[in-house]
Amino acid sequence: MTKVGLLSDTHGFLDPRLEEHFKNCDEIWHAGDFGNISISQQLSALKPLRGVYGNIDGQDIRKIHPLHLRFNCEELQVWITHIGGFPGKYHPSVRRELQNNPPGLFICGHSHILKIIHDKQFNLIHINPGAAGKEGFHQVRTAVRFAVEKTKIRDLEIIELGTR
């Protein structure tokens, strides 16, 4: 079993409480808009980090983190990107790939809106962890924690970090 801490849209702010929330995680995944390289470095110092760059991220982050990241966690195929949309309204840049080669877990950020949806059309779980940073229109900063066991997602938890 692999325990994952998932966040997105930090926009240069890393809540110090995330270290405690992610202490029992095996990996941290970031779905883009780190805001600055320091956030990537701080997260990497806590746990192994997988991340993608977002639309606000500069070249320093883009040299380290790709636009799309596909990998297997346990036996579950995962795809992380920043701008992806959500079931029924996927971004055109990802829709065709979802049709041709859907992962079991599709993760994106960008909207600052926490969503966890079973997409029946592509038989996948869609997660947008919302925004963990202080920039944007969201009212509550959020992150997500879960475990992957073979092809299943278990023990999914929403972490509320307070108002922005």
Number of C-alpha atoms within 10 A of each C-alpha: 13 15 22 22 26 28 29 33 33 27 21 19 16 20 14 9 9 17 16 9 15 21 13 13 20 16 19 20 22 30 32 30 26 29 23 18 16 14 19 20 11 13 20 15 10 16 19 12 20 19 26 25 30 28 14 15 19 15 12 11 23 15 9 12 20 17 16 18 17 13 13 14 18 14 13 17 16 19 20 28 24 26 23 22 21 21 17 9 9 14 13 11 11 15 18 12 11 16 11 9 10 18 23 20 23 22 28 29 29 23 21 24 17 20 16 17 14 14 16 9 10 15 12 19 19 22 21 29 30 29 30 31 27 20 17 15 11 18 14 18 27 27 26 24 22 17 19 18 15 13 14 14 17 14 9 14 12 15 18 13 18 12 12 15
